[in-house]
Amino acid sequence: MFQVRIHGRGGQGVVTAAELLSVAAFLEGREAQAFPTFGSERTGAPVVAFCRIDDNVIRVREPITEPDALIVQDPTLLHQVDLFAGLSDDGYLLLNTGRSFDDLGLGAFVERFDVDRCVTVPATEIAREHLGRPLPNAALLGAFAALTGQVSVDSVAAAIRERFSGPTAEGNVAAAEHAHARVLQAGRASHA
């Protein structure tokens, strides 16, 4: 079972990201489960959502304390919440920012991970470019697909189109594809 924990703030589409990821997995014939947890339910409050993906029926229902992948939609949470709790050294880390891990004071922390499993992506800027709004969730799902290979970007796009329509759907798909290509390109560059 592959377990994903997504951290962000209310209004950033954290819950929607987990739901879209589970739909993308379903579209690939896999089992999936998505659910959120809230503190105070208001815009800007910290929100955590979870997604499990497996080839077998998923029976466990509790929050994910040891994720295989961690998606951080809002970097302002870095010093407010213990985001990295339970993430093992062979986990994946995807952070929404245009800054490097070193710039964020996380350089020494990410050294314990495989260089190909930690990436920063300016998902908010990508979303603004393609949607005209700062909603990073679709871009991060495209980046997640490239980083982990757990779902394809085509399945992410199909899940987005199931949930949204018209320009909203196409803008989100474009953001996901842009972030996906960016992560793939960065991966090739690090192997050169």
TACOR-V817584 format. One record per pair of residues at least 24 apart in sequence whose ideal C-beta (glycine too) atoms are under 8 Angstrom apart, sorted by sequence separation. I is the first residue (numbers start at 0). J is the second residue. If there is no record, write none. Layout:
I/J
I/J
//
This chain:
29/53
30/54
66/90
67/91
68/92
69/93
71/95
74/98
88/112
89/113
92/116
93/117
94/118
95/119
96/120
97/121
118/142
152/176
155/179
29/54
30/55
32/57
68/93
70/95
83/108
91/116
92/117
93/118
94/119
95/120
96/121
24/50
30/56
31/57
36/62
77/103
90/116
91/117
92/118
94/120
95/121
30/57
89/116
93/120
95/122
97/124
152/179
9/37
24/52
32/60
77/105
95/123
118/146
21/50
74/103
20/50
116/146
9/40
17/48
21/52
45/76
144/175
9/41
10/42
14/46
16/48
17/49
20/52
9/42
10/43
13/46
17/50
141/174
145/178
8/42
9/43
13/47
14/48
45/79
137/171
141/175
145/179
8/43
9/44
11/46
13/48
45/80
137/172
140/175
141/176
144/179
145/180
8/44
9/45
138/174
141/177
142/178
145/181
146/182
8/45
9/46
130/167
134/171
137/174
138/175
141/178
142/179
145/182
7/45
8/46
137/175
141/179
145/183
6/45
7/46
131/170
138/177
139/178
142/181
6/46
95/135
130/170
138/178
142/182
6/47
7/48
129/170
130/171
141/182
145/186
5/47
129/171
4/47
5/48
95/138
4/48
5/49
95/139
129/173
130/174
4/49
5/50
129/174
3/49
93/139
128/174
2/49
3/50
2/50
3/51
126/174
129/177
2/51
3/52
93/142
125/174
128/177
1/51
2/52
72/122
93/143
0/51
1/52
0/52
1/53
91/143
122/174
125/177
0/53
93/146
125/178
16/70
0/55
91/146
16/72
91/147
122/178
125/181
0/57
120/178
0/59
4/63
13/72
3/63
12/72
2/63
11/72
120/181
4/66
11/73
120/182
2/65
3/66
6/69
72/135
2/66
3/67
4/68
5/69
6/70
7/71
8/72
72/136
118/182
2/67
3/68
4/69
5/70
6/71
7/72
8/73
1/67
2/68
3/69
4/70
5/71
6/72
7/73
1/68
3/70
5/72
6/73
8/75
72/139
118/185
8/76
7/76
70/139
6/76
115/186
70/143
6/80
115/189
68/143
114/189
115/190
6/82
68/146
68/147
4/85
68/149
52/149
52/150
19/136
23/140
19/137
16/136
20/140
15/136
16/137
19/140
23/144
12/134
11/134
12/135
13/136
16/139
20/143
27/150
11/135
12/136
16/140
27/151
11/136
12/137
24/149
24/150
23/150
27/154
7/135
23/151
26/154
7/136
20/150
24/154
23/154
26/157
23/155
26/158
23/157
20/155
22/157
23/158
19/155
22/158
20/158
19/158
22/161
3/143
19/159
22/162
19/162
18/162
1/147
3/149
15/162
1/149
//
